[in-house]
Amino acid sequence: MKFIINREELLTPLQQIVSVIEKRQTMPILANVLMVIKDNHLILTGTDLEIQIIAKIAIAPTSDGAITVPARKFLDICRLLPSGAEIKLEVQDDKMKISSNRSRFSLSCLPADNYPEFTESEFENQFTINSGSFKRALEKTMFCMANQDVRYYLNGLLLHISNSKLKLVASDGHRLSIYEDQLPQATGFEARIILPRKGALELSRLLDNPDIDLTIEFSANNIRVYIENLQFSAKLVDSKYPDFSKVFQQDFFNEIHIQKQFLKEALTRVAILSNEKFKGITLDIASGSLKISTHNPEHDEAEEEMLIEYTGDDLTIAFNAQYLLDAISNLDSELAVLTIASNISSCFIHEPNDGLYKFIVMPMRL
């Protein structure tokens, strides 16, 4: 196995693959990247057995072969070589010789035969979507995913495909975000799958070209996304996502219309003096005005008043300031609309034209 490749052609795919490889491994070979030469292509594979990324790079004709090399060391060598450098790679026994101009390196390798296979079931469903649209949908929802929650279905992102509609939902039990989008073509099926937390974060990171179309295939257990010369695969969360539709089936107070930027700035200032652990702030809502206040165990206090568009009963409700800020930051409109349930059990945040994005946050007891 011997070939020459330009640094730029190798570096980007290698960076994309190395990010899925965990620093601490149960199997030493999982710290390596699998390199296979076949049909004048270099195929790079990295996995943690839950997620796998495969990159395909065209190279000059050479003999076929396969080896696994330490991923991070190999990446660091390529990254620190000069831009545009030609890299010569040659495998001799269990070593990979890397040379470029006056630089020489030798890496200890492990045989490709020992590289674990990423098990995937047969893909039953498929749809296509624009990369930019899908990344936007991911970014507007995945910040709500739980992290290491015992309710493991919350440590992921729900993808609900219903013919030509795509809905993404994420929740950590205290807040929930929903983003709806139209697919370019009708799929003819209805399905719900849960993408694991790490899978959603990695996939969003890979979608750096907003102009391409993605082909997404999935079964009950796996998902595979084709992104130009990359193939992203992940095991799905084997669980059922809770039915959140009942949240919409209740009575609400009148809508509160607030300038998004003013609300964001006021929340940020008041939150400075909130309890560092709980970030609790109180909203006192009256016709035409909103008072945001907080205090902390050190007896510091903050208060801010602002004008709003609201007519109705006076309300007092408390929230985690960061949850409100996350929601408001993801609105595209200048105006934020807050709608509070009549039993003070939840607050909806959305855009005035009732756009594709909705956010629900549960109140706190202070």
C-alpha positions in Angstrom: 0.0 0.0 0.0 1.7 3.1 -1.3 0.3 6.4 -2.6 0.7 10.2 -2.8 -2.0 12.6 -1.8 -2.3 16.4 -1.4 -2.6 17.6 2.3 -5.8 19.6 1.5 -7.6 16.6 0.0 -6.8 14.5 3.1 -7.1 17.0 6.0 -10.8 18.0 5.9 -12.2 14.4 5.7 -9.8 13.4 8.4 -10.9 16.2 10.7 -14.6 15.2 10.1 -13.9 11.6 11.0 -11.7 12.1 14.0 -14.4 14.1 15.8 -16.5 10.9 16.3 -13.6 8.9 17.7 -13.7 9.0 21.5 -10.5 9.8 23.3 -11.1 6.9 25.8 -11.7 3.6 24.1 -12.8 0.2 25.2 -11.0 -1.3 22.2 -7.6 0.2 21.2 -8.4 -0.2 17.5 -11.3 2.2 17.9 -8.8 5.0 18.4 -7.6 4.3 14.9 -9.0 5.4 11.5 -9.4 2.6 8.9 -7.8 3.4 5.6 -8.8 1.3 2.6 -7.6 1.7 -1.0 -10.0 0.3 -3.5 -10.8 1.1 -7.1 -8.5 4.2 -7.1 -10.2 5.6 -4.1 -9.0 6.1 -0.5 -11.8 5.3 1.9 -11.4 6.6 5.5 -13.6 5.2 8.3 -14.0 6.3 11.9 -16.5 4.9 14.5 -17.3 4.7 18.2 -19.7 1.8 17.4 -22.7 4.2 17.8 -21.8 6.6 15.0 -19.7 6.0 11.9 -18.4 8.4 9.3 -16.9 7.2 6.0 -15.1 9.6 3.5 -14.2 8.7 0.0 -11.3 10.5 -1.8 -10.2 9.9 -5.4 -6.5 9.2 -5.8 -4.1 8.3 -8.6 -4.2 4.6 -9.6 -2.4 2.3 -7.2 -2.6 -1.2 -5.7 -5.4 -2.0 -3.2 -4.7 -2.4 0.5 -6.0 -1.7 4.0 -4.6 -0.6 7.4 -5.7 1.3 10.5 -3.6 4.2 11.8 -3.8 6.2 15.1 -6.4 8.8 14.2 -5.3 11.8 16.3 -1.6 11.4 15.7 -2.2 11.1 11.9 -4.5 14.2 12.0 -1.9 16.2 13.9 0.9 15.3 11.5 -1.3 16.3 8.4 -2.5 19.5 10.1 1.0 20.7 11.0 2.5 20.1 7.5 2.6 23.2 5.2 -0.4 24.1 3.1 -0.5 22.4 -0.3 2.2 19.8 0.7 2.3 16.5 -1.1 2.2 13.6 1.4 3.7 10.2 0.6 2.2 7.3 2.5 3.6 3.8 2.5 2.7 0.8 4.6 5.5 -1.6 5.6 4.5 -4.5 7.9 2.8 -2.8 10.9 4.2 0.7 10.2 3.0 3.5 8.1 5.8 5.7 6.7 4.7 9.3 6.2 7.0 11.7 4.3 6.5 15.2 2.9 9.4 17.3 1.7 12.0 17.0 4.5 9.6 15.6 7.2 9.6 11.9 8.0 7.2 10.1 10.3 6.6 6.4 11.2 3.3 5.4 12.9 2.6 2.0 14.5 -0.5 0.5 12.9 -3.0 -2.2 13.7 -4.3 -4.7 11.0 -7.5 -3.7 9.2 -9.0 -7.2 9.7 -9.4 -6.4 13.4 -11.5 -3.3 12.7 -15.0 -3.8 14.1 -17.9 -3.9 11.7 -20.7 -1.3 12.1 -23.9 -3.3 12.1 -26.7 -1.8 10.1 -30.2 -3.2 9.3 -31.7 -2.9 5.9 -33.0 0.7 5.2 -36.7 0.8 4.5 -37.4 4.5 4.2 -35.7 7.3 2.3 -36.2 11.1 1.8 -34.2 14.0 0.5 -33.9 17.5 2.0 -31.7 20.6 1.4 -28.7 20.6 3.7 -29.1 24.3 4.7 -32.8 23.7 5.7 -31.9 20.6 7.7 -29.1 22.2 9.5 -31.4 25.1 10.4 -34.0 22.7 11.8 -31.3 20.9 13.9 -29.9 24.1 15.3 -33.3 25.4 16.3 -34.1 22.3 18.3 -31.1 20.3 19.5 -30.1 22.7 22.2 -33.1 21.4 24.1 -31.9 17.8 24.1 -31.3 16.3 27.6 -27.8 15.2 28.5 -27.5 11.9 30.4 -31.1 11.9 31.5 -32.4 8.5 32.9 -35.3 8.9 30.4 -32.9 8.1 27.6 -35.4 9.0 24.9 -34.9 12.6 25.9 -31.1 12.3 25.2 -31.9 12.6 21.5 -33.9 14.4 18.8 -37.3 13.2 17.4 -37.6 13.2 13.6 -41.2 12.8 12.6 -41.8 12.4 8.9 -45.4 12.6 7.8 -45.6 12.3 4.0 -44.2 15.7 2.9 -43.9 17.2 6.4 -40.8 17.0 8.6 -41.0 17.8 12.3 -38.1 17.9 14.7 -38.7 17.9 18.4 -36.3 18.0 21.4 -36.9 18.3 25.1 -35.0 17.9 28.4 -38.3 17.7 30.4 -38.2 21.4 31.4 -38.5 22.9 27.9 -39.4 21.7 24.4 -38.7 23.0 21.0 -40.5 22.1 17.8 -39.5 22.9 14.2 -41.7 22.1 11.2 -40.6 22.1 7.6 -41.9 21.0 4.2 -40.0 18.3 2.3 -39.4 18.9 -1.4 -41.1 15.6 -2.3 -43.9 13.6 -0.7 -42.5 10.5 0.9 -45.7 8.5 1.1 -45.0 7.2 4.6 -45.2 8.2 8.3 -42.4 7.5 10.7 -40.9 8.6 14.0 -37.2 8.0 14.9 -35.0 9.3 17.7 -31.5 10.4 16.7 -29.1 10.2 19.6 -27.6 13.3 21.1 -24.1 12.8 19.8 -25.4 11.9 16.4 -27.5 15.1 16.1 -24.5 17.2 17.2 -22.1 15.5 14.8 -24.5 15.6 11.9 -25.1 19.3 12.3 -21.4 19.9 12.3 -20.9 18.0 9.0 -23.6 20.1 7.2 -21.3 23.0 6.2 -22.5 23.4 2.6 -26.1 24.8 2.6 -26.6 24.4 -1.1 -26.4 20.6 -1.5 -29.2 18.0 -1.1 -29.0 15.2 1.5 -30.3 11.7 1.0 -31.4 10.3 4.3 -32.2 6.6 4.7 -33.4 5.0 7.9 -34.8 1.8 9.4 -36.1 1.0 12.9 -32.5 0.8 14.2 -30.3 2.9 12.0 -30.0 6.2 10.0 -27.7 6.9 7.2 -27.1 10.4 5.6 -25.2 10.9 2.3 -23.4 14.3 2.4 -21.4 14.7 -0.9 -18.4 12.4 -0.4 -19.3 11.6 3.2 -21.5 8.9 4.6 -22.8 9.4 8.1 -24.4 6.5 10.0 -25.8 6.3 13.5 -27.7 3.8 15.7 -31.1 5.2 16.7 -32.5 5.4 20.2 -34.7 2.3 20.7 -37.6 4.0 22.5 -40.9 5.8 21.9 -41.0 9.6 22.2 -43.7 10.9 24.6 -46.8 12.4 23.1 -46.5 16.2 23.7 -49.6 17.2 21.7 -51.7 17.5 24.9 -49.7 20.7 25.7 -51.5 22.5 22.9 -55.0 21.3 24.0 -55.6 23.8 26.9 -56.8 27.3 27.6 -54.3 30.2 27.3 -54.2 33.8 28.5 -54.0 36.5 25.8 -50.8 36.8 23.8 -48.0 39.0 25.0 -46.0 40.8 22.2 -42.5 42.0 23.2 -39.6 43.5 21.2 -37.2 40.5 21.0 -34.0 42.5 21.3 -35.2 44.6 24.3 -36.4 41.4 26.1 -33.1 39.6 25.4 -31.0 42.5 26.7 -33.2 42.9 29.8 -33.1 39.2 30.6 -29.3 39.1 30.2 -28.9 42.0 32.6 -31.3 40.7 35.3 -29.9 37.2 35.1 -26.5 38.5 36.3 -27.9 38.6 39.9 -30.0 35.4 39.7 -29.1 32.3 41.7 -26.1 30.9 39.9 -27.4 27.3 40.0 -31.1 27.8 39.1 -31.0 31.1 37.1 -34.5 31.9 38.3 -36.2 35.2 37.3 -39.8 36.4 37.9 -42.0 38.0 35.3 -44.8 40.3 36.6 -47.1 40.8 33.7 -49.8 43.6 33.6 -51.6 45.4 30.8 -49.0 47.2 28.8 -46.0 46.5 31.1 -43.6 43.7 32.1 -41.4 43.7 35.2 -38.5 41.2 35.3 -36.9 40.7 38.7 -34.6 38.4 40.6 -32.6 37.9 43.8 -30.0 35.5 45.1 -28.8 34.0 48.4 -26.3 36.9 48.8 -29.4 39.2 48.9 -28.5 41.0 45.6 -31.5 42.1 43.6 -32.2 43.2 40.1 -35.3 44.6 38.4 -36.1 45.8 35.0 -39.4 47.2 33.5 -40.4 47.3 29.8 -43.4 48.1 27.7 -45.3 45.2 26.1 -48.4 44.7 24.0 -50.8 42.8 26.4 -54.4 43.2 27.6 -55.7 40.9 30.2 -55.4 39.6 33.7 -52.3 40.4 35.8 -49.9 37.4 35.9 -46.8 36.4 37.9 -44.7 33.5 36.7 -41.0 32.5 37.2 -38.6 30.9 34.7 -35.0 29.8 34.2 -33.6 32.9 32.5 -31.2 30.8 30.3 -34.2 28.8 28.9 -36.0 31.9 27.9 -32.8 33.4 26.3 -32.2 30.2 24.3 -35.7 30.3 22.9 -35.7 34.0 22.1 -32.3 33.8 20.4 -33.7 31.3 18.0 -36.6 33.5 16.8 -36.1 35.1 13.4 -38.7 37.9 13.8 -38.2 41.3 15.6 -41.2 40.5 17.8 -41.5 37.7 20.3 -44.9 36.3 21.2 -45.4 34.7 24.7 -48.5 32.8 25.4 -49.0 31.5 29.0 -51.3 28.6 29.8 -54.3 29.6 32.0 -53.2 27.1 34.7 -49.6 28.7 34.7 -48.2 25.2 33.6 -46.3 26.3 30.6 -45.4 29.2 28.3 -45.3 29.2 24.5 -42.7 31.3 22.7 -43.1 31.8 19.0 -43.1 34.4 16.2 -46.1 36.7 15.5 -46.8 35.1 12.1 -46.8 31.7 13.9 -43.8 30.5 11.9 -42.2 27.1 11.7 -40.6 27.3 15.2 -42.3 26.9 18.6 -40.7 26.7 22.0 -42.4 25.7 25.3 -40.8 26.3 28.7 -42.1 25.1 32.0 -42.2 27.6 34.9 -40.1 27.4 38.1 -41.1 27.7 41.7 -39.0 30.4 43.4 
